[in-house]
Amino acid sequence: MTCEVFPASKQTIDELATEYVKHGQSIVTREKIWLLLWEMRQMLFRAKAIRGYMNFAPSGQYETGQEFLEEILLDAIPQALDSYSDTYGDALDPPPFMNYFNSYYFRKVYSSYSDIQNRMPHDYIIVQKSAIPVYLEPREDAVISDACLKEKMKRRILGRVSDGGQTWIKTKMKEHGTTVYVRKVDVECYDKASLVDIDSVAEQGSPKRVDEGVMASDTYENYILTLLSLVEQLYSRTHSQSDRGLSRKYCFKLLYTETLLDKLKKIYDAIGDVRATHEQDALSVTESDLLNYLLTRECHSFTSIAVTPMRAKRDYDYLHSDSAEEIQLPAANIIYTHFLLDVKGIDRKPESIAPSFSKYRSEFQRQYDLICGVGTV
């Protein structure tokens, strides 16, 4: 498929997917979508978030990276269509399917690649103490508050760094989680990848590092720019409104803040890094009080936002919970209701806030799906 034909095929798929969701899940329509996506595969594999995987097969069971991508594509097409139908089956105006598929396919590729890598022999650590601190960087002053690895936890070694005084182990908080460092003296190291020098691999750049580099340099910057474009367009349409209270403009500001927080955490979990690209521009239009309300400490940078834990359910009295589990994003309407009443002091009846906020969330999401799909597959 040529570059000239690709946009038309995308549009056709979006139209077919809308028909599939709104007018009965026709097997014929499903097969048409499947065939078009398969024909588009070479173009799909050129997407910035995907193309790094073309160069490296995750294991010896694949001759090439393309073979791996094709196998995942075969699984992803029907799964993404089913998920899209479940999510937007009742929507009057569902977002373009190709925007949805772009995100779904990338997540599946990344997850599958990581799972295969993790099943192969690799060096790992086991925590033998009751709990050990974790660090954002290999420095004593970079400890991450309210985070730790607990006894008997097993984690893959992603690299080793020496600061001249001690050795630091690079690993992850959880299997597909945030990249952190721990002190070697706090863990026991086990070597399973006996034919691989982990330090030399880290220096030269393993396949995993290559695809993460692509994601960090291209997808990340493009996303932040696109998100700022969304804000500019939304704010420009509401410039005459107050940026406080429950105005449309202020609710968009809250939802943008939540979105930036959510995406920074997901990007950090995926690639173990966030860049300061356009950081001040992006943070200047957030609601800092909301960040402080949702996170366990004040944050003034992309990195601090990405690594700082969300508050626990038990931190909000009105949730009537003793759970130490972190709240999830998107945050529940009751959290926004109390933020607006208790922190911002707006003059509204509590029962009137949730319906208004839900309406603005739906409008924000529609605009997000349209604008943030620009420049992606």
Secondary structure, 3 states (H helix, E strand, C coil): CCCCCHHHHHHHHHHHHHHHHHCCCCHHHHHHHHHHHHHCHHHHCCCCCCHHHHHCCCCCCCCCHHHHHHHHHHHHHHHHHHHHHHHHCCCCCCCCHHHHHHHHHHHHHHHHHHHHHHHCCCCEEEECCCEEEEECCCCHHHEEEEEEEECCCEEECCEEEECCCCEEEEEECCCCCCEEEEEHHHEEEECCCCCCCHHHHHHHCCHHHHHHHHHHHHHHHHHHHHHHHHHHHHHHCCCCCCCCCCCHHHHHHHHHHHHHHHHHHHHHHHHCCCCCCCHHHHHHCCCHHHHHHHECCCCCCHHHHHHCCECEHHHCHHHCCCCCCECCCCCCHHHHHHHHHHHCCCCCCHHHHHHHHHHHHHHHHHHHHHHCCCCCC
